[in-house]
């Protein structure tokens, strides 16, 4: 089961795209994708290999293995490859997905 973790557990500064990038070094080993979504939308997040999802702003409900997990700003989760349904909150959602570029399937 994937566990929702707090940004404060790994950093003493507020969450940002730069801060996320600083957690993953050397940068050449990782691919970063930033996305912003409008409020109250249903989106699918697809990945062919595992990744970490950081919530920079807003909130969402993410379906993982048939269970809904709530993520808020300054939280993150490690996910396996697959398709995840995400319902954005009333304030929208800003995320960064991080993939290990050295991982091969």
C-alpha positions as CSV (number, residue, x, y, z in Angstrom):
1,X,0.0,0.0,0.0
2,X,1.3,3.4,-0.9
3,X,1.7,5.8,2.0
4,X,1.1,9.6,1.9
5,X,4.1,11.4,3.3
6,X,4.8,14.9,4.4
7,X,7.2,17.3,2.7
8,X,8.3,18.4,6.2
9,X,9.7,14.9,6.8
10,X,12.4,15.5,4.1
11,X,12.9,19.3,4.0
12,X,13.0,22.3,6.3
13,X,11.8,24.7,3.5
14,X,8.4,25.1,1.9
15,X,7.6,22.9,-1.0
16,X,8.4,24.2,-4.5
17,X,9.5,22.8,-7.9
18,X,13.0,23.8,-7.2
19,X,12.9,22.2,-3.8
20,X,11.6,18.9,-5.3
21,X,14.4,19.0,-7.9
22,X,17.0,19.5,-5.1
23,X,15.7,16.3,-3.4
24,X,16.6,14.2,-6.5
25,X,20.3,14.4,-7.5
26,X,22.1,14.1,-9.7
27,X,19.4,15.8,-11.8
28,X,20.5,13.8,-14.9
29,X,19.2,10.6,-13.3
30,X,15.6,12.0,-13.0
31,X,12.8,13.3,-15.2
32,X,10.6,16.0,-13.8
33,X,7.0,16.8,-15.1
34,X,5.0,19.7,-13.7
35,X,1.3,20.0,-14.2
36,X,-1.5,22.3,-13.1
37,X,-5.1,21.3,-13.2
38,X,-8.3,23.3,-12.8
39,X,-10.6,22.8,-9.8
40,X,-13.1,19.9,-9.7
41,X,-11.6,17.9,-12.6
42,X,-11.1,14.2,-13.0
43,X,-7.8,13.3,-14.6
44,X,-5.9,10.1,-15.3
45,X,-2.2,10.0,-14.3
46,X,-0.5,7.3,-16.4
47,X,3.0,6.0,-15.9
48,X,4.9,3.1,-17.5
49,X,7.2,2.8,-14.4
50,X,7.3,3.9,-10.8
51,X,7.3,7.6,-9.8
52,X,6.9,10.0,-7.0
53,X,4.1,12.5,-7.0
54,X,4.5,15.8,-5.1
55,X,1.5,18.1,-4.4
56,X,2.8,21.7,-4.6
57,X,-0.6,23.4,-4.2
58,X,-4.2,22.4,-3.9
59,X,-5.5,19.0,-3.1
60,X,-6.7,15.8,-4.8
61,X,-8.3,12.4,-4.1
62,X,-6.2,9.7,-5.8
63,X,-7.4,6.2,-6.4
64,X,-4.6,3.7,-5.6
65,X,-5.4,-0.1,-5.7
66,X,-9.1,0.7,-5.5
67,X,-8.7,2.9,-2.4
68,X,-9.1,6.6,-2.3
69,X,-6.2,8.6,-0.8
70,X,-6.4,12.3,0.0
71,X,-3.3,14.4,-0.8
72,X,-2.9,18.0,0.1
73,X,-0.2,20.6,-0.5
74,X,3.2,19.7,0.8
75,X,2.5,15.9,0.7
76,X,3.9,13.3,-1.6
77,X,3.5,9.6,-2.5
78,X,5.6,6.9,-4.2
79,X,3.6,5.1,-6.9
80,X,4.1,2.0,-9.1
81,X,3.5,2.0,-12.8
82,X,-0.1,2.2,-13.8
83,X,-3.1,4.5,-14.3
84,X,-4.3,6.5,-11.3
85,X,-7.6,8.5,-11.3
86,X,-7.2,11.8,-9.7
87,X,-10.1,14.2,-8.6
88,X,-8.8,17.7,-8.1
89,X,-10.1,19.7,-5.1
90,X,-12.1,22.9,-5.2
91,X,-8.9,25.0,-5.4
92,X,-7.3,23.1,-8.3
93,X,-4.0,21.2,-8.2
94,X,-0.4,21.8,-9.0
95,X,1.9,18.7,-9.0
96,X,5.4,17.5,-9.9
97,X,6.0,13.9,-11.0
98,X,9.5,12.6,-10.7
99,X,10.7,9.5,-12.6
100,X,14.0,7.8,-12.2
101,X,15.5,8.1,-15.7
102,X,17.9,5.2,-15.0
103,X,15.0,2.7,-14.4
104,X,14.5,0.3,-17.2
105,X,11.5,-2.0,-17.7
